[in-house]
Amino acid sequence: MGGKCADLNALYVGLARSVGLPARHVYGLRIAKSDLGYKSLGLATDIATKGQHCRAEVYLREHGWVPVDPADVRKVALEEPPGNHPLSDEIVSRARDRLFGSWEMNWMAYNYAHDVDLPGSAGKPLVYFMYPQAESSEGRIDPFDPDNFKYEITVREVT
């Protein structure tokens, strides 16, 4: 199995909903390094251009909206140096324990939206809104095509 964070967390949201638990996607951006020490889950510099990330929440009657991030657990397994950790590895277990019930706070949420109609757009609604969007007279520009759509997002801490 593979996919981007929105794909992996959509599987979690769908499974939760299938057993009657309200669940939703939360779209946002990584804005800082990982204070938990994960190189794969934070920024190394102030450049956040590739920091977009989707997380999920599940509603539990006793606790309200509870954060979960199965995609980041998978990211730790695949990408945390030296990479390709088995799911039984201690580093993956620590990530799973931490990321099911809380989020590392190096990330900023900005929407829950799906089927987004962009104002003034001639294009179809976006399935979700997580990446910068642009259109020319020829139509929408693919935000995943770095040769034809260039942008930079930078972040800085304000104290």
C-alpha positions as CSV (number, residue, x, y, z in Angstrom):
1,M,0.0,0.0,0.0
2,G,1.1,3.5,-0.7
3,G,-0.1,7.0,-1.4
4,K,0.2,10.5,0.0
5,C,-0.9,11.5,3.4
6,A,-4.4,12.5,2.2
7,D,-4.8,9.0,0.7
8,L,-3.6,7.1,3.8
9,N,-5.6,9.2,6.2
10,A,-8.7,8.9,4.0
11,L,-8.4,5.1,4.5
12,Y,-8.5,5.7,8.3
13,V,-11.4,8.2,8.0
14,G,-13.3,5.7,5.9
15,L,-12.7,2.8,8.3
16,A,-13.7,4.9,11.3
17,R,-16.9,6.1,9.6
18,S,-17.7,2.5,8.6
19,V,-18.0,1.5,12.2
20,G,-20.1,4.6,13.1
21,L,-17.3,6.9,14.4
22,P,-17.4,10.5,13.0
23,A,-14.0,11.2,11.5
24,R,-12.6,14.0,9.3
25,H,-9.5,15.1,7.4
26,V,-7.6,18.2,8.5
27,Y,-5.3,19.9,5.9
28,G,-2.4,22.0,6.8
29,L,1.4,22.7,6.7
30,R,4.4,21.6,8.7
31,I,6.0,24.8,10.0
32,A,8.9,23.7,12.3
33,K,11.3,20.9,13.0
34,S,10.2,17.9,14.9
35,D,10.6,18.4,18.7
36,L,10.2,14.6,19.0
37,G,13.4,14.1,17.0
38,Y,11.9,12.7,13.8
39,K,13.8,14.0,10.8
40,S,11.0,12.8,8.5
41,L,8.2,14.7,10.4
42,G,9.5,18.2,10.4
43,L,11.2,21.0,8.5
44,A,15.0,21.2,8.3
45,T,15.0,24.9,7.3
46,D,12.5,27.7,7.1
47,I,11.4,26.5,3.6
48,A,8.0,24.9,4.0
49,T,7.3,24.6,0.2
50,K,6.9,20.8,0.5
51,G,5.5,20.8,4.0
52,Q,1.8,20.3,3.2
53,H,0.3,17.5,5.3
54,C,-3.1,16.0,6.0
55,R,-3.9,14.6,9.4
56,A,-7.2,13.1,10.7
57,E,-9.5,13.4,13.7
58,V,-12.0,11.0,15.1
59,Y,-14.8,12.0,17.4
60,L,-15.0,10.0,20.6
61,R,-18.0,10.9,22.9
62,E,-15.8,10.9,26.0
63,H,-13.1,13.1,24.6
64,G,-14.4,15.1,21.6
65,W,-12.2,15.3,18.5
66,V,-9.1,13.2,18.9
67,P,-6.1,13.6,16.6
68,V,-4.7,10.6,14.7
69,D,-2.0,10.5,12.1
70,P,-1.6,7.0,10.6
71,A,0.2,8.6,7.5
72,D,3.0,10.0,9.7
73,V,3.4,6.6,11.4
74,R,3.9,5.1,7.9
75,K,6.3,8.0,7.0
76,V,8.4,7.2,10.1
77,A,8.5,3.5,9.0
78,L,9.5,4.3,5.5
79,E,11.7,7.5,5.8
80,E,13.1,7.9,9.3
81,P,16.9,7.2,8.8
82,P,18.1,4.7,7.9
83,G,14.7,4.0,6.4
84,N,12.4,1.0,5.8
85,H,11.8,0.2,9.5
86,P,9.5,-2.8,10.1
87,L,6.2,-1.9,11.9
88,S,7.5,-3.7,15.0
89,D,10.6,-1.4,15.2
90,E,10.7,0.6,18.4
91,I,10.9,3.9,16.5
92,V,7.6,3.1,14.7
93,S,5.9,1.9,17.9
94,R,6.8,5.2,19.6
95,A,5.4,7.2,16.7
96,R,2.2,5.1,16.7
97,D,1.8,5.6,20.5
98,R,2.4,9.4,20.2
99,L,0.4,10.1,16.9
100,F,-2.8,8.2,17.9
101,G,-4.3,10.6,20.5
102,S,-2.1,13.7,19.9
103,W,-0.2,15.6,17.3
104,E,3.2,16.9,17.4
105,M,2.7,20.7,17.4
106,N,5.0,21.6,14.5
107,W,2.1,21.8,12.1
108,M,-0.6,24.3,11.4
109,A,-4.1,23.3,10.3
110,Y,-5.9,25.5,7.8
111,N,-9.1,23.7,6.7
112,Y,-11.3,20.6,6.6
113,A,-12.7,21.4,3.2
114,H,-13.7,19.0,0.4
115,D,-15.1,19.7,-3.0
116,V,-13.9,23.2,-2.9
117,D,-15.1,25.7,-5.5
118,L,-12.4,28.3,-6.0
119,P,-13.7,31.8,-6.5
120,G,-13.4,32.9,-10.2
121,S,-12.1,29.5,-11.2
122,A,-13.2,27.8,-14.5
123,G,-12.0,24.5,-13.2
124,K,-13.9,21.7,-11.4
125,P,-14.1,21.8,-7.6
126,L,-10.9,20.6,-5.8
127,V,-11.2,17.3,-4.1
128,Y,-9.4,18.9,-1.1
129,F,-7.5,22.1,-0.6
130,M,-4.0,21.6,0.6
131,Y,-1.6,22.8,-2.1
132,P,-1.3,26.3,-3.8
133,Q,-3.6,26.6,-6.8
134,A,-3.2,28.6,-10.0
135,E,-4.9,28.9,-13.4
136,S,-3.9,30.3,-16.7
137,S,-6.1,30.9,-19.8
138,E,-5.3,27.3,-20.6
139,G,-6.8,26.0,-17.4
140,R,-5.6,24.9,-13.9
141,I,-1.9,24.3,-13.4
142,D,-1.0,21.0,-11.8
143,P,0.3,21.8,-8.3
144,F,2.3,18.5,-8.3
145,D,4.2,19.4,-11.5
146,P,7.3,21.3,-10.3
147,D,8.5,22.0,-13.8
148,N,5.4,24.0,-14.6
149,F,4.3,25.4,-11.3
150,K,6.9,26.9,-9.0
151,Y,6.2,28.5,-5.7
152,E,8.0,28.9,-2.3
153,I,6.5,28.9,1.2
154,T,8.7,30.1,4.0
155,V,8.0,30.1,7.7
156,R,9.4,31.9,10.7
157,E,8.7,31.8,14.4
158,V,7.1,34.9,15.9
159,T,7.7,35.5,19.5
